[in-house]
Amino acid sequence: MSVDEATVRRIANLARIGLREDEVAGFSRELSQILGFVEQLDELDTSGVTPLTSAVETVIKRREDGVTDGGIREQILANAPLEDDGYFAVPKVVE
């Protein structure tokens, strides 16, 4: 597949990339080569290949989902400029 210069300009515009006119032809050739390589990969038979998310087979460690308050309320409120009954106190913003 070949990418023409108009397509390169459109892609650059969508990606908000500033290209000079002398760069457009080079990018056109490079994008065409990249797409040609992808077309070569598409010719491979991958019907027996299992899709992977990682090169190393791993099992995600899971933990029990439990609700907790963190147990450090005092440490958190120590940073608050104002505190009221265990909560952050903020100035009123609605009049």
C-alpha positions in Angstrom: 0.0 0.0 0.0 1.4 3.4 -0.9 0.7 6.6 1.0 0.4 9.7 -1.1 1.6 13.2 0.0 -2.0 14.4 0.5 -2.6 11.6 3.0 0.7 12.5 4.8 -0.4 16.1 5.1 -3.8 15.0 6.4 -2.3 12.6 9.0 0.1 15.4 10.1 -2.7 17.8 10.5 -4.8 15.3 12.5 -1.8 14.6 14.8 -1.0 18.3 15.1 2.5 17.7 13.7 4.1 20.5 11.7 5.7 19.3 8.5 7.7 21.3 6.1 7.1 20.7 2.4 10.5 19.1 1.9 9.7 16.5 4.6 6.4 15.3 3.1 7.9 13.1 0.4 10.2 11.4 2.9 7.4 10.6 5.3 5.3 9.3 2.4 8.0 6.8 1.5 8.5 5.8 5.2 4.8 5.3 5.9 4.5 3.2 2.7 7.4 1.0 3.8 5.8 0.5 7.2 2.5 -0.4 5.8 4.2 -2.8 3.4 5.9 -4.5 6.3 2.5 -4.8 8.1 1.0 -6.4 4.9 3.9 -9.0 5.0 3.0 -9.8 8.6 -0.6 -10.2 7.6 0.4 -13.1 5.2 1.5 -15.2 8.1 -0.7 -18.1 9.3 -1.4 -17.4 13.0 -4.4 -19.7 13.3 -2.6 -22.0 15.8 -1.0 -19.2 17.8 -2.5 -18.4 21.2 -2.9 -14.6 21.8 -0.7 -13.4 24.6 -0.6 -10.2 26.7 2.9 -11.0 27.9 5.9 -13.0 26.8 6.0 -14.8 30.1 2.9 -16.6 31.4 1.8 -15.1 34.7 -1.1 -15.3 37.0 -2.4 -12.1 38.5 -2.3 -12.1 42.3 -5.7 -11.3 43.7 -6.7 -10.2 47.1 -10.1 -10.2 48.8 -12.0 -7.0 48.1 -12.8 -5.4 51.4 -14.0 -2.0 52.4 -11.6 -0.2 54.8 -11.1 3.3 56.0 -7.4 3.0 55.7 -6.9 3.3 59.5 -4.8 6.5 59.3 -7.5 9.2 59.7 -5.4 11.0 62.3 -2.3 11.1 60.0 -4.4 12.4 57.1 -6.2 15.1 59.2 -2.8 16.2 60.6 -2.2 17.9 57.2 -5.6 19.6 57.1 -5.6 23.4 57.8 -9.1 22.9 59.4 -10.7 19.8 60.8 -14.2 19.4 62.1 -15.4 16.2 63.8 -12.9 13.9 62.0 -13.5 15.5 58.5 -11.8 18.2 56.5 -13.4 21.6 57.0 -13.5 23.9 54.0 -14.9 27.4 53.5 -18.4 27.7 52.2 -18.4 28.3 48.4 -22.2 28.5 47.8 -24.0 31.7 48.8 
